[in-house]
């Protein structure tokens, strides 16, 4: 992705001709990088978490708040998957579902987005189950 950006900028600044479809290539590669990076970040627990307020609350209140946040996460990602599947199905059934410059089919990129969201949903579900187990022990 960075190589495409460098080639695009060098071509635009020095040769007055940017890389043909460079912006599209960067956007499409972002689909791969972002969709799977979200799931990987959740697996590594690398997301930014605002714990300053919750960590100061009593343990009895922390668990329901964490439970609520995980339910919101699962519902949100479920809606993203549903919308992504709808866009994927539209790209398969609708004629002319191609990128504007390079005329690449949109369906594979939309499916990759759905797979990345499904991986994130799976990690959230795993964390949700862990929270439920921990809540039953206390």
DSSP file (Angstrom, degrees, kcal/mol; ACC not computed):
  #  RESIDUE AA STRUCTURE BP1 BP2  ACC     N-H-->O    O-->H-N    N-H-->O    O-->H-N    TCO  KAPPA ALPHA  PHI   PSI    X-CA   Y-CA   Z-CA
    1    1 A X     >        0   0    0      0, 0.0     4,-1.9     0, 0.0     5,-0.1   0.000 360.0 360.0 360.0 -42.8    0.0    0.0    0.0
    2    2 A X  H  >  +     0   0    0      1,-0.2     4,-2.5     2,-0.2     5,-0.2   0.879 360.0  54.8 -67.8 -36.0    2.8    2.4    0.9
    3    3 A X  H  > S+     0   0    0      1,-0.2     4,-2.6     2,-0.2     5,-0.2   0.904 107.0  50.4 -62.4 -41.5    4.6    1.4   -2.4
    4    4 A X  H  > S+     0   0    0      2,-0.2     4,-2.4     1,-0.2    -1,-0.2   0.900 110.5  49.9 -64.0 -40.1    1.6    2.4   -4.4
    5    5 A X  H  X S+     0   0    0     -4,-1.9     4,-2.6     2,-0.2     5,-0.2   0.926 111.6  48.3 -63.7 -44.7    1.3    5.7   -2.6
    6    6 A X  H  X S+     0   0    0     -4,-2.5     4,-2.8     2,-0.2     5,-0.2   0.930 113.4  46.2 -63.2 -46.1    5.0    6.5   -3.2
    7    7 A X  H  X S+     0   0    0     -4,-2.6     4,-2.5     1,-0.2    -1,-0.2   0.901 113.1  51.0 -62.4 -40.6    4.8    5.6   -6.9
    8    8 A X  H  X S+     0   0    0     -4,-2.4     4,-2.1    -5,-0.2    -2,-0.2   0.925 113.5  43.6 -62.8 -45.9    1.6    7.6   -7.2
    9    9 A X  H  X S+     0   0    0     -4,-2.6     4,-2.8     2,-0.2     5,-0.3   0.918 114.7  48.8 -68.5 -44.4    3.2   10.7   -5.6
   10   10 A X  H  X>S+     0   0    0     -4,-2.8     4,-2.7    -5,-0.2     5,-0.8   0.928 112.9  48.4 -62.1 -44.2    6.4   10.4   -7.6
   11   11 A X  H  X5S+     0   0    0     -4,-2.5     6,-2.4    -5,-0.2     4,-1.0   0.898 114.7  45.4 -62.1 -40.6    4.5   10.0  -10.8
   12   12 A X  H  <5S+     0   0    0     -4,-2.1     4,-0.5     4,-0.2    -2,-0.2   0.916 120.3  37.6 -70.1 -42.9    2.3   13.0  -10.1
   13   13 A X  H  <5S+     0   0    0     -4,-2.8    -2,-0.2    -5,-0.1    -3,-0.2   0.873 129.5  25.8 -80.4 -38.1    5.1   15.3   -8.9
   14   14 A X  H  <5S+     0   0    0     -4,-2.7    -3,-0.2    -5,-0.3    -2,-0.1   0.788 133.4  28.1 -99.8 -30.4    7.9   14.4  -11.3
   15   15 A X  S  <<S-     0   0    0     -4,-1.0    -3,-0.2    -5,-0.8    -2,-0.1   0.366  93.0-127.2-114.2   3.7    6.3   13.1  -14.4
   16   16 A X  S    S+     0   0    0     -4,-0.5     2,-0.3    -6,-0.2    -4,-0.2   0.735  85.0  95.7  55.4  24.9    2.9   14.9  -14.3
   17   17 A X        -     0   0    0     -6,-2.4     3,-0.1    -7,-0.1    -1,-0.1  -0.815  64.4-152.7-145.2 100.8    1.2   11.6  -14.6
   18   18 A X        -     0   0    0     -2,-0.3     2,-0.2     1,-0.2   -10,-0.1  -0.207  43.1 -75.0 -68.3 165.3    0.0    9.8  -11.4
   19   19 A X    >   -     0   0    0    -15,-0.2     3,-2.2     1,-0.1     4,-0.3  -0.417  56.4-109.2 -60.1 126.7   -0.3    6.0  -11.3
   20   20 A X  T 3  S+     0   0    0      1,-0.3    -1,-0.1    -2,-0.2   -12,-0.0  -0.440 101.5   0.9 -63.3 120.1   -3.4    5.1  -13.2
   21   21 A X  T 3> S+     0   0    0     -2,-0.3     4,-2.6     3,-0.1    -1,-0.3   0.668  89.1 139.7  76.1  17.6   -5.9    3.9  -10.6
   22   22 A X  H <> S+     0   0    0     -3,-2.2     4,-2.3     1,-0.2     5,-0.2   0.906  70.1  49.0 -61.0 -44.4   -3.6    4.6   -7.7
   23   23 A X  H  > S+     0   0    0     -4,-0.3     4,-2.2     1,-0.2    -1,-0.2   0.887 112.6  49.4 -63.6 -38.3   -6.3    6.0   -5.5
   24   24 A X  H  > S+     0   0    0      2,-0.2     4,-2.8     1,-0.2     5,-0.2   0.911 109.5  51.0 -67.3 -42.1   -8.5    3.0   -6.2
   25   25 A X  H  X S+     0   0    0     -4,-2.6     4,-2.3     1,-0.2    -2,-0.2   0.901 110.9  48.9 -61.6 -40.7   -5.7    0.5   -5.5
   26   26 A X  H  X S+     0   0    0     -4,-2.3     4,-1.6     2,-0.2    -1,-0.2   0.916 112.5  48.4 -65.4 -42.6   -5.0    2.2   -2.2
   27   27 A X  H  X S+     0   0    0     -4,-2.2     4,-1.0     1,-0.2    -2,-0.2   0.920 113.1  46.7 -64.1 -44.1   -8.7    2.1   -1.3
   28   28 A X  H  X S+     0   0    0     -4,-2.8     4,-1.1     1,-0.2     3,-0.4   0.869 110.9  51.0 -69.8 -35.7   -9.1   -1.5   -2.2
   29   29 A X  H  X S+     0   0    0     -4,-2.3     4,-2.5    -5,-0.2    -1,-0.2   0.823 102.9  62.1 -70.0 -28.1   -6.0   -2.6   -0.3
   30   30 A X  H  X S+     0   0    0     -4,-1.6     4,-2.9     1,-0.2     5,-0.4   0.826  95.6  60.8 -62.6 -31.2   -7.4   -0.7    2.7
   31   31 A X  H  X S+     0   0    0     -4,-1.0     4,-1.8    -3,-0.4     5,-0.3   0.937 109.2  41.6 -60.6 -46.3  -10.3   -3.1    2.6
   32   32 A X  H  X S+     0   0    0     -4,-1.1     4,-1.7     2,-0.2     5,-0.3   0.954 118.9  44.5 -64.3 -50.4   -7.9   -6.0    3.2
   33   33 A X  H  X S+     0   0    0     -4,-2.5     4,-1.8     1,-0.2    -2,-0.2   0.932 118.6  40.0 -64.2 -47.9   -5.8   -4.2    5.8
   34   34 A X  H  X S+     0   0    0     -4,-2.9     4,-2.0     2,-0.2     5,-0.2   0.920 112.1  53.8 -71.8 -43.9   -8.5   -2.7    7.9
   35   35 A X  H  X S+     0   0    0     -4,-1.8     4,-0.8    -5,-0.4    -1,-0.2   0.897 119.1  33.9 -62.7 -39.4  -11.0   -5.6    7.9
   36   36 A X  H  X S+     0   0    0     -4,-1.7     4,-2.1    -5,-0.3    -1,-0.2   0.767 112.1  61.4 -86.8 -24.8   -8.4   -8.0    9.2
   37   37 A X  H  X S+     0   0    0     -4,-1.8     4,-2.7    -5,-0.3    -2,-0.2   0.851  99.7  57.1 -67.6 -33.1   -6.5   -5.5   11.3
   38   38 A X  H  X S+     0   0    0     -4,-2.0     4,-1.8     2,-0.2    -1,-0.2   0.940 110.0  43.0 -62.4 -47.0   -9.7   -4.9   13.4
   39   39 A X  H  X S+     0   0    0     -4,-0.8     4,-2.3     2,-0.2    -2,-0.2   0.901 114.6  50.2 -65.4 -40.9  -10.0   -8.6   14.3
   40   40 A X  H  X S+     0   0    0     -4,-2.1     4,-2.2     1,-0.2    -2,-0.2   0.900 108.8  52.0 -65.1 -40.1   -6.3   -9.0   15.0
   41   41 A X  H  <>S+     0   0    0     -4,-2.7     5,-3.1     1,-0.2     6,-0.5   0.882 110.4  48.5 -64.0 -37.5   -6.3   -5.9   17.2
   42   42 A X  H ><5S+     0   0    0     -4,-1.8     3,-0.6     3,-0.2    -1,-0.2   0.889 109.7  52.4 -68.8 -38.3   -9.2   -7.4   19.2
   43   43 A X  H 3<5S+     0   0    0     -4,-2.3    -2,-0.2     1,-0.2    -1,-0.2   0.899 115.2  40.8 -61.9 -40.4   -7.4  -10.7   19.5
   44   44 A X  T 3<5S-     0   0    0     -4,-2.2    -1,-0.2    -5,-0.1    -2,-0.2   0.485 109.3-124.5 -84.8  -4.0   -4.3   -8.9   20.8
   45   45 A X  T < 5 +     0   0    0     -3,-0.6    -3,-0.2    -4,-0.5    -4,-0.1   0.907  66.6 139.6  57.2  44.1   -6.4   -6.6   23.0
   46   46 A X      < +     0   0    0     -5,-3.1    -4,-0.2    -6,-0.1    -5,-0.1   0.382  27.2 113.8 -99.7   1.8   -4.7   -3.7   21.3
   47   47 A X  S    S-     0   0    0     -6,-0.5     2,-0.5     1,-0.1    -9,-0.0  -0.380  80.0-100.3 -69.9 153.2   -7.8   -1.5   21.0
   48   48 A X        -     0   0    0     -2,-0.1     2,-0.5     2,-0.0    -1,-0.1  -0.627  43.7-166.6 -73.7 126.2   -7.9    1.7   22.9
   49   49 A X        -     0   0    0     -2,-0.5     2,-1.2    -3,-0.0     3,-0.2  -0.960  19.4-140.1-120.0 131.7  -10.1    1.1   26.0
   50   50 A X        +     0   0    0     -2,-0.5     4,-0.4     1,-0.2     3,-0.1  -0.763  42.3 148.9 -91.5  98.2  -11.4    3.8   28.2
   51   51 A X     >  +     0   0    0     -2,-1.2     4,-3.1     2,-0.1     5,-0.3   0.472  40.0  97.1-107.3  -5.3  -10.9    2.3   31.6
   52   52 A X  T  4 S+     0   0    0      1,-0.2     4,-0.4     2,-0.2    -1,-0.1   0.886  95.9  31.5 -56.5 -42.8  -10.3    5.4   33.7
   53   53 A X  T >4 S+     0   0    0      2,-0.1     3,-0.8     1,-0.1     4,-0.5   0.926 121.7  47.6 -80.8 -47.0  -13.9    5.7   34.8
   54   54 A X  G >4 S+     0   0    0     -4,-0.4     3,-1.2     1,-0.2    -2,-0.2   0.863 105.4  58.7 -66.6 -36.3  -14.9    2.0   34.9
   55   55 A X  G 3< S+     0   0    0     -4,-3.1    -1,-0.2     1,-0.3    -2,-0.1   0.746 102.7  55.0 -67.5 -21.0  -11.8    0.9   36.8
   56   56 A X  G <  S+     0   0    0     -3,-0.8    -1,-0.3    -4,-0.4    -2,-0.2   0.592  92.2  90.5 -86.4 -10.8  -12.6    3.3   39.7
   57   57 A X  S <  S-     0   0    0     -3,-1.2     5,-0.1    -4,-0.5    -3,-0.0  -0.427  93.2 -87.3 -79.9 159.3  -16.1    1.8   40.1
   58   58 A X    >>  -     0   0    0      1,-0.1     4,-1.7    -2,-0.1     3,-1.5  -0.330  36.9-114.6 -63.4 150.7  -16.8   -1.2   42.5
   59   59 A X  H 3> S+     0   0    0      1,-0.3     4,-1.4     2,-0.2    -1,-0.1   0.806 114.9  63.8 -56.6 -32.4  -16.2   -4.6   41.0
   60   60 A X  H 3> S+     0   0    0      1,-0.2     4,-0.5     2,-0.2    -1,-0.3   0.807 109.7  38.2 -63.7 -30.0  -19.9   -5.3   41.4
   61   61 A X  H <> S+     0   0    0     -3,-1.5     4,-1.6     2,-0.1    -2,-0.2   0.735 105.6  67.1 -92.7 -26.2  -20.7   -2.5   38.9
   62   62 A X  H  X S+     0   0    0     -4,-1.7     4,-2.6     1,-0.2     5,-0.2   0.897  95.9  55.5 -62.3 -41.8  -17.8   -3.2   36.5
   63   63 A X  H  X S+     0   0    0     -4,-1.4     4,-2.6     1,-0.2    -1,-0.2   0.922 107.6  46.3 -63.1 -46.9  -19.2   -6.5   35.3
   64   64 A X  H  X S+     0   0    0     -4,-0.5     4,-2.6     2,-0.2    -1,-0.2   0.885 113.4  50.4 -63.7 -35.2  -22.6   -5.3   34.2
   65   65 A X  H  X S+     0   0    0     -4,-1.6     4,-2.5     2,-0.2    -2,-0.2   0.934 112.2  46.4 -66.4 -44.4  -21.0   -2.3   32.4
   66   66 A X  H  X S+     0   0    0     -4,-2.6     4,-2.3     2,-0.2    -2,-0.2   0.902 112.1  51.9 -62.3 -41.6  -18.6   -4.7   30.6
   67   67 A X  H  X S+     0   0    0     -4,-2.6     4,-2.0    -5,-0.2    -2,-0.2   0.930 110.6  48.0 -58.8 -47.2  -21.5   -7.0   29.8
   68   68 A X  H  X S+     0   0    0     -4,-2.6     4,-2.3     1,-0.2    -2,-0.2   0.907 110.8  50.6 -62.1 -43.4  -23.5   -4.1   28.3
   69   69 A X  H  X S+     0   0    0     -4,-2.5     4,-2.4     1,-0.2    -1,-0.2   0.901 110.1  50.1 -63.2 -40.5  -20.5   -2.9   26.2
   70   70 A X  H  X S+     0   0    0     -4,-2.3     4,-2.6     2,-0.2    -1,-0.2   0.868 109.1  51.7 -67.5 -35.5  -19.9   -6.4   24.8
   71   71 A X  H  X S+     0   0    0     -4,-2.0     4,-2.6     2,-0.2     5,-0.2   0.926 110.4  48.8 -64.2 -43.8  -23.6   -6.7   23.9
   72   72 A X  H  X S+     0   0    0     -4,-2.3     4,-2.6     2,-0.2    -2,-0.2   0.913 111.4  50.7 -61.5 -42.6  -23.4   -3.4   22.1
   73   73 A X  H  X S+     0   0    0     -4,-2.4     4,-2.6     2,-0.2     5,-0.3   0.938 111.7  46.8 -59.5 -48.0  -20.2   -4.5   20.3
   74   74 A X  H  X S+     0   0    0     -4,-2.6     4,-2.1     1,-0.2    -2,-0.2   0.907 113.8  47.4 -63.2 -42.4  -21.8   -7.8   19.2
   75   75 A X  H  X S+     0   0    0     -4,-2.6     4,-2.2     2,-0.2    -1,-0.2   0.916 112.9  49.5 -65.5 -42.6  -25.0   -6.0   17.9
   76   76 A X  H  X S+     0   0    0     -4,-2.6     4,-2.0    -5,-0.2    -2,-0.2   0.933 113.2  44.7 -63.4 -46.6  -23.0   -3.4   16.1
   77   77 A X  H  X S+     0   0    0     -4,-2.6     4,-2.5     1,-0.2    -1,-0.2   0.855 110.1  56.5 -68.4 -33.3  -20.8   -5.9   14.3
   78   78 A X  H  X S+     0   0    0     -4,-2.1     4,-2.5    -5,-0.3    -1,-0.2   0.920 108.0  48.0 -61.5 -42.4  -23.8   -8.1   13.5
   79   79 A X  H  X S+     0   0    0     -4,-2.2     4,-2.7     2,-0.2    -2,-0.2   0.885 110.3  51.8 -65.3 -38.0  -25.3   -5.1   11.8
   80   80 A X  H  X S+     0   0    0     -4,-2.0     4,-2.5     2,-0.2    -2,-0.2   0.908 111.1  47.5 -63.3 -41.3  -22.1   -4.5    9.9
   81   81 A X  H  X S+     0   0    0     -4,-2.5     4,-2.8     2,-0.2     5,-0.2   0.925 112.3  49.4 -65.3 -44.0  -22.0   -8.1    8.7
   82   82 A X  H  X S+     0   0    0     -4,-2.5     4,-2.1     2,-0.2    -2,-0.2   0.941 114.4  44.4 -60.8 -48.3  -25.7   -7.9    7.7
   83   83 A X  H  X S+     0   0    0     -4,-2.7     4,-2.5     1,-0.2    -1,-0.2   0.883 113.1  52.0 -63.9 -38.1  -25.1   -4.7    5.7
   84   84 A X  H  X S+     0   0    0     -4,-2.5     4,-2.6    -5,-0.2    -2,-0.2   0.899 109.1  49.4 -65.3 -40.5  -21.9   -6.1    4.2
   85   85 A X  H  X S+     0   0    0     -4,-2.8     4,-2.8     2,-0.2    -1,-0.2   0.883 110.2  51.9 -64.7 -37.2  -23.7   -9.2    3.1
   86   86 A X  H  X S+     0   0    0     -4,-2.1     4,-2.2    -5,-0.2    -2,-0.2   0.926 112.4  44.8 -63.6 -44.8  -26.4   -7.1    1.5
   87   87 A X  H  X S+     0   0    0     -4,-2.5     4,-2.2     2,-0.2    -2,-0.2   0.884 113.3  51.7 -65.7 -38.0  -23.8   -5.0   -0.3
   88   88 A X  H  X S+     0   0    0     -4,-2.6     4,-1.7     2,-0.2    -2,-0.2   0.934 110.5  47.3 -62.8 -46.7  -22.0   -8.2   -1.4
   89   89 A X  H  X S+     0   0    0     -4,-2.8     4,-2.5     1,-0.2     5,-0.3   0.893 111.0  52.3 -63.1 -39.2  -25.2   -9.7   -2.7
   90   90 A X  H  X S+     0   0    0     -4,-2.2     4,-2.6     1,-0.2    -1,-0.2   0.896 107.8  51.6 -62.7 -40.2  -26.0   -6.5   -4.6
   91   91 A X  H  < S+     0   0    0     -4,-2.2    16,-0.3     1,-0.2     6,-0.3   0.821 112.5  46.7 -67.2 -30.0  -22.5   -6.6   -6.2
   92   92 A X  H  < S+     0   0    0     -4,-1.7    -2,-0.2    -5,-0.1    -1,-0.2   0.914 121.8  33.5 -75.9 -43.3  -23.1  -10.2   -7.3
   93   93 A X  H  < S+     0   0    0     -4,-2.5     2,-0.4    -5,-0.1    -2,-0.2   0.753 102.7  81.2 -88.3 -24.9  -26.6   -9.6   -8.7
   94   94 A X  S >< S-     0   0    0     -4,-2.6     3,-0.8    -5,-0.3     2,-0.2  -0.671  76.7-127.8 -90.0 133.2  -26.4   -6.1  -10.1
   95   95 A X  T 3  S+     0   0    0     -2,-0.4     3,-0.1     1,-0.2    -2,-0.1  -0.487  90.9  32.1 -73.0 146.2  -24.8   -5.4  -13.4
   96   96 A X  T 3   +     0   0    0      1,-0.2     2,-1.7    -2,-0.2    -1,-0.2   0.714  68.9 148.6  82.1  21.1  -22.1   -2.8  -13.5
   97   97 A X    <   +     0   0    0     -3,-0.8     9,-2.3    -6,-0.3    10,-0.4  -0.538  34.8 120.0 -87.9  72.6  -20.7   -3.5  -10.0
   98   98 A X  B    S-A  105   0A   0     -2,-1.7     7,-0.2     7,-0.2     2,-0.0  -0.875  71.3 -91.0-129.8 161.2  -17.2   -2.6  -10.8
   99   99 A X     >  -     0   0    0      5,-2.3     4,-0.5    -2,-0.3     7,-0.0  -0.359  39.3-119.9 -69.2 157.8  -14.7    0.0   -9.6
  100  100 A X  T  4 S+     0   0    0      2,-0.1    -1,-0.1     3,-0.1    -2,-0.0   0.879  99.5  23.6 -72.0 -39.7  -14.8    3.3  -11.5
  101  101 A X  T  4 S+     0   0    0      1,-0.1    -1,-0.1   -80,-0.1   -81,-0.0   0.924 132.3  29.5 -95.5 -53.2  -11.3    3.5  -12.9
  102  102 A X  T  4 S-     0   0    0    -81,-0.1    -2,-0.1     2,-0.1    -1,-0.1   0.580  92.2-134.4 -88.3 -10.3   -9.8    0.0  -13.0
  103  103 A X     <  +     0   0    0     -4,-0.5     2,-0.3     1,-0.2    -3,-0.1   0.871  45.0 160.8  57.3  42.2  -13.1   -1.8  -13.6
  104  104 A X        -     0   0    0      1,-0.1    -5,-2.3     2,-0.0    -1,-0.2  -0.691  48.3 -99.6 -87.1 145.3  -12.4   -4.5  -11.0
  105  105 A X  B     -A   98   0A   0     -2,-0.3     4,-0.4    -7,-0.2    -7,-0.2  -0.411  24.5-150.1 -65.7 140.3  -15.4   -6.4   -9.7
  106  106 A X  S  > S+     0   0    0     -9,-2.3     4,-2.1   -15,-0.2     3,-0.3   0.729  79.0  82.1 -82.6 -23.5  -16.6   -5.2   -6.3
  107  107 A X  H  > S+     0   0    0    -10,-0.4     4,-2.3   -16,-0.3     5,-0.2   0.879  89.0  49.7 -56.0 -46.8  -17.9   -8.5   -5.0
  108  108 A X  H  > S+     0   0    0      1,-0.2     4,-2.2     2,-0.2    -1,-0.2   0.900 112.3  48.4 -62.0 -37.4  -14.6  -10.0   -3.8
  109  109 A X  H  > S+     0   0    0     -4,-0.4     4,-1.7    -3,-0.3    -1,-0.2   0.865 111.9  48.7 -70.9 -35.2  -13.7   -6.8   -1.9
  110  110 A X  H  X S+     0   0    0     -4,-2.1     4,-1.8     2,-0.2    -1,-0.2   0.863 110.9  51.2 -70.2 -35.0  -17.1   -6.7   -0.2
  111  111 A X  H  X S+     0   0    0     -4,-2.3     4,-2.5    -5,-0.2    -2,-0.2   0.898 107.0  53.3 -68.0 -39.4  -16.8  -10.3    0.7
  112  112 A X  H  X S+     0   0    0     -4,-2.2     4,-2.4     1,-0.2    -1,-0.2   0.895 107.3  52.7 -59.9 -40.1  -13.4   -9.7    2.3
  113  113 A X  H  X S+     0   0    0     -4,-1.7     4,-2.3     1,-0.2    -1,-0.2   0.918 109.1  49.0 -62.0 -42.6  -14.9   -6.9    4.3
  114  114 A X  H  X S+     0   0    0     -4,-1.8     4,-2.5     2,-0.2    -2,-0.2   0.903 110.0  51.4 -64.4 -40.9  -17.6   -9.4    5.6
  115  115 A X  H  X S+     0   0    0     -4,-2.5     4,-2.2     2,-0.2    -1,-0.2   0.913 110.1  49.0 -62.5 -42.0  -15.0  -12.0    6.5
  116  116 A X  H  X S+     0   0    0     -4,-2.4     4,-2.1     1,-0.2    -2,-0.2   0.906 112.4  47.8 -63.4 -41.5  -13.0   -9.4    8.5
  117  117 A X  H  X S+     0   0    0     -4,-2.3     4,-2.5     1,-0.2    -2,-0.2   0.876 110.0  53.1 -66.6 -36.8  -16.2   -8.3   10.3
  118  118 A X  H  X S+     0   0    0     -4,-2.5     4,-2.3     2,-0.2    -2,-0.2   0.887 108.1  50.4 -66.0 -38.1  -17.1  -12.0   11.0
  119  119 A X  H  X S+     0   0    0     -4,-2.2     4,-2.1     2,-0.2    -2,-0.2   0.927 111.3  48.3 -63.5 -44.0  -13.6  -12.6   12.5
  120  120 A X  H  X S+     0   0    0     -4,-2.1     4,-2.4     1,-0.2    -2,-0.2   0.908 110.3  51.9 -61.7 -41.8  -14.1   -9.5   14.7
  121  121 A X  H  X S+     0   0    0     -4,-2.5     4,-2.7     1,-0.2    -1,-0.2   0.900 107.9  52.5 -60.9 -41.4  -17.5  -10.8   15.7
  122  122 A X  H  X S+     0   0    0     -4,-2.3     4,-2.3     2,-0.2    -1,-0.2   0.901 109.7  47.7 -62.4 -41.5  -16.0  -14.1   16.6
  123  123 A X  H  X S+     0   0    0     -4,-2.1     4,-2.4     2,-0.2    -1,-0.2   0.896 111.9  50.2 -66.8 -39.4  -13.4  -12.5   18.9
  124  124 A X  H  X S+     0   0    0     -4,-2.4     4,-2.6     2,-0.2    -2,-0.2   0.914 110.2  50.7 -63.4 -41.3  -16.1  -10.4   20.5
  125  125 A X  H  X S+     0   0    0     -4,-2.7     4,-2.5     2,-0.2    -2,-0.2   0.918 109.6  50.3 -62.3 -43.1  -18.2  -13.5   21.1
  126  126 A X  H  X S+     0   0    0     -4,-2.3     4,-2.1     1,-0.2    -1,-0.2   0.937 112.6  46.3 -59.9 -46.5  -15.2  -15.3   22.7
  127  127 A X  H  X S+     0   0    0     -4,-2.4     4,-2.2     1,-0.2    -2,-0.2   0.878 110.6  54.2 -63.3 -37.5  -14.6  -12.3   25.0
  128  128 A X  H  X S+     0   0    0     -4,-2.6     4,-2.3     2,-0.2    -2,-0.2   0.915 108.3  48.5 -62.4 -43.9  -18.3  -12.1   25.8
  129  129 A X  H  X S+     0   0    0     -4,-2.5     4,-2.4     1,-0.2    -1,-0.2   0.889 110.1  52.2 -64.1 -39.1  -18.3  -15.8   26.9
  130  130 A X  H  X S+     0   0    0     -4,-2.1     4,-2.4     2,-0.2    -1,-0.2   0.896 108.9  50.3 -63.4 -39.6  -15.2  -15.1   29.0
  131  131 A X  H  X S+     0   0    0     -4,-2.2     4,-2.5     2,-0.2    -2,-0.2   0.906 110.0  50.4 -64.9 -41.3  -17.0  -12.2   30.7
  132  132 A X  H  X S+     0   0    0     -4,-2.3     4,-1.7     2,-0.2    -2,-0.2   0.910 111.7  47.9 -63.4 -41.4  -20.0  -14.4   31.4
  133  133 A X  H  X S+     0   0    0     -4,-2.4     4,-1.2     1,-0.2    -2,-0.2   0.904 113.3  47.3 -64.5 -41.0  -17.8  -17.1   32.9
  134  134 A X  H  X S+     0   0    0     -4,-2.4     4,-1.2     1,-0.2    -2,-0.2   0.876 109.8  53.9 -68.8 -36.0  -16.0  -14.6   35.0
  135  135 A X  H  < S+     0   0    0     -4,-2.5    -1,-0.2     1,-0.2    -2,-0.2   0.839 106.5  51.9 -66.7 -33.3  -19.3  -13.1   36.1
  136  136 A X  H  < S+     0   0    0     -4,-1.7    -1,-0.2     1,-0.2    -2,-0.2   0.799 106.6  54.6 -73.3 -28.4  -20.6  -16.4   37.3
  137  137 A X  H  <        0   0    0     -4,-1.2    -1,-0.2     1,-0.2    -2,-0.2   0.807 360.0 360.0 -74.9 -29.6  -17.5  -17.1   39.4
  138  138 A X     <        0   0    0     -4,-1.2    -1,-0.2    -3,-0.0    -2,-0.2   0.489 360.0 360.0 -85.1 360.0  -17.7  -13.8   41.4
